[in-house]
């Protein structure tokens, strides 16, 4: 489903270029989950951005669902992001002017994939049924993250890319949300690639990898 | 600390640019008009300095026959050295352009009338050339450029005569007139008579002697031109001042926006400074210092651009002032440091006004609260409601004050109240518009609903820009409608009033002789010999006209008010009874004379009362005017003047025009003494268009300033919400959809503003026409409201939006990659 070969990415810092990813190779099966760990600045988020087509590699290839992400035009990437991918961030990024219900349905509406039964189930399982007419800013942080998760899963994407999705929550809420999140991803038949610092969060994933010096290695 | 605060401007050059543009544009427009007004004031003060700063009196012929040189020589010989002769001529160039010539005898001028201090050889030669054949015609550079006249060239007139060789230069107060020696003017006109004599400073006992020495057919008139000019032109200058203040207000909205955003972006800097121990007073002081610097920069650059603008606008305004009021405005601009000081004061005031509330709000909150954007957004609703409340209050005050408008300034204050009331009510209306649209959109159109609802996020940034746009659109529609109404009324009025084919103004041509010649040639269908007296009534220049009640233009005289059942009946009673008078609207509105009132006019045979039976339209005339049957004027005033003869040509005679011209020449008239209807209309409409050219220019510039406000807001939105847009891009939103997300609220807001500006513009023109115009100029007209200008403005708004969105898209393309790379914070 996702294959990365010889991926290189560097950034210019002052007069020099600093290499973030060096000849990185990575494979990910469909319906699997992977925890991506590493020190701050190791390039975890960069890798996520490259997979989502939000940034371009210096060299190397990224193939996802039969698409060459590294060479695809912006329009194709936008299409892929709206239908086959989902991104969940630490900051939730909900649309403050839309209700919770509209926020949940947002990405599904973008790709025209409506599934009322699944929508009801998702809302029920995430405990948002009573919050639908509220606006995001009226919810707690935990509830806001649940809305972001519901939005990411409603259109059943092939791959969910999550960047510290529970980084804004306390430990108890994090564990609770993470358990629900990984369970829902599995139920949706999606894959999950999650950046995390937390060993506990990584424990929810099928596989754990560590990024160090621009190279990916299996984590213990 | 100051360095930390000022670093914002380096990091956000767009913000800096827009703050600068707003301030400079506002100050520039204001100071341009201020400079023009001040300059015109100075010109009026020095009026006639060339041909008699000391011309305290004029000696004129009571019958407008000019003054023969013998009388002048006799008076000089009697010791009246304060006298100097003047000839004024109106001629037509070969291309049909009318030009004014003024001529005098330089050697007769009182000592300090001319700046004769320059005694270089070159200077002396210039003067010698001026007074010796073949003479020199001093042509102002602006006029020479219009006529395509080169130095040394002799301008050809319509009848083939030529002016003396041109010298492209002008003296103060020459205005657009061509100046030449009196000998040259005598040679040119072929008449050995002066138009009038000017009298310089004269002791009271000499004045009495002079008055006694004058023959009966001459009169000594006090020169009240300066007083009259100030009075007559005051309204026009007030209008210009009001427009410049409006432009400044529009510029201020940009400043308000920029200042607000500069504080918004620096909230974290302010927070850090406060955490590090800077107290609010110190921070406020630092920002006030920054404001001071901005005000100095804004006023300096604004004033410089204002000077350039004034230089561009002055020739057209000067020409209008000369055409309408005979007010000569020096074309070369004189600048006063006082105006620069005023520009600085007004820019400092504008900045402080823009800064006061946001700064107070920023510093009032506790340190952490101030840095949170949600608080500012929550404040937005409160601000909206307070503004609406203030707007309602202003509207109420304007409604109460409307009935009490008595002065031009009072009128403009009410206009200002109305405009600001509307501007302050606007945010609430925009919010209401968003709410209404959200209700109308079906639930299934999620993306459309999102785009509409995003307006709530954009509203704070657009608030000031939309207010600026509303003011600019309203001013455009209101003033545009005023000009259109005036144009339509004026052209229609010209059609009726100037119905004759030829207007002849040559004192030497007798009406009876002309009728005799016409009877032989069968070229004349009808004629109207008008007579009149120049006087003062209620301390304002006034014309009492004696007109033939049976002449074609008298029978169809358009009345705005009349006594009895119909205008026809009122005209009939005026024709038949010697104690009835018609007054122009200026007398009705400015002097408060109603139909049925009695007015007392001082004639040579004593004062006499007349009953007002009608009020006639008299567009563009700054004077009071009374119409009496010619027999009454001839009987009541023994020293009346001929005011010209109107000739209606025989439509069946194809050669009528040529025959008429030949007859007039035969009786001693020169080309330039008469004017054909087409030409008079062209001239009148030309004067009209020139008068309103400055209005159109100000409207255009105000729209430009509003467009800049819009662009500034859009770019601020882009800057502020870039991370949000990047996140949405990550969700799969296309660039076009993102652009639509910004464009939809923008178009909704612009649409609402446009819709509001239509009734508001109508209200503005209503007040301008039915209140201010009457108070200022003393005439009224029907309000003509057409949808075409509003549609044109909609197109302009569309273009402005399109252009600004294009710029935003360009900026996006540049900044989005970095924003996308910065998504998430766990790298």
Contacts between the chains, C-beta under 8 A, distances in Angstrom:
chain1	res1	chain2	res2	distance
A	40	B	826	7.5
A	40	B	827	7.1
A	41	B	827	6.2
A	43	B	827	7.3
A	44	B	826	6.9
A	44	B	827	6.7
A	45	B	823	7.7
A	45	B	824	4.9
A	45	B	826	5.9
A	45	B	827	4.0
A	46	B	821	7.9
A	46	B	827	6.5
A	48	B	824	7.4
A	49	B	820	6.9
A	49	B	821	6.4
A	49	B	823	6.7
A	52	B	730	6.4
A	54	B	726	8.0
A	54	B	729	7.4
A	54	B	730	5.9
A	54	B	820	4.3
A	54	B	821	7.2
A	54	B	823	6.6
A	55	B	817	7.4
A	55	B	820	6.5
A	55	B	821	5.4
A	74	B	735	7.3
A	75	B	734	6.9
A	78	B	729	7.5
A	78	B	732	5.5
A	78	B	733	6.9
A	78	B	734	4.8
A	78	B	735	7.7
A	79	B	732	7.1
A	80	B	732	7.5
A	81	B	729	8.0
A	81	B	730	6.5
A	81	B	731	6.7
A	81	B	732	3.7
A	82	B	731	6.7
A	82	B	732	2.4
A	82	B	733	7.3
A	83	B	732	7.0
A	85	B	732	7.4
A	87	B	730	4.8
A	87	B	731	6.9
A	87	B	823	7.9
A	89	B	727	7.1
A	89	B	823	6.7
A	89	B	824	5.1
A	90	B	824	6.5
A	90	B	825	6.5
A	90	B	826	6.4
A	91	B	824	7.8
A	91	B	825	7.4
A	93	B	724	7.1
A	93	B	727	4.0
A	93	B	728	7.8
A	95	B	450	6.5
A	95	B	453	7.9
A	95	B	454	7.8
A	96	B	457	7.0
A	97	B	450	7.4
A	97	B	453	3.9
A	97	B	454	5.7
A	97	B	455	7.9
A	97	B	456	4.9
A	97	B	457	5.9
A	98	B	449	7.4
A	98	B	450	5.8
A	98	B	453	5.9
A	102	B	446	6.0
A	102	B	449	7.1
A	102	B	450	7.1
A	105	B	446	6.1
A	106	B	446	6.8
A	106	B	450	7.3
A	106	B	731	7.3
A	107	B	731	5.5
A	107	B	732	6.8
A	109	B	446	4.2
A	109	B	447	6.3
A	110	B	447	7.2
A	110	B	731	6.8
A	110	B	732	5.7
A	110	B	733	7.0
A	111	B	732	7.0
A	137	B	374	6.8
A	163	B	823	7.8
A	163	B	824	4.1
A	163	B	826	5.7
A	164	B	824	7.2
A	164	B	826	4.3
A	167	B	826	6.4
A	195	B	824	7.9
A	195	B	826	6.1
A	197	B	826	7.3
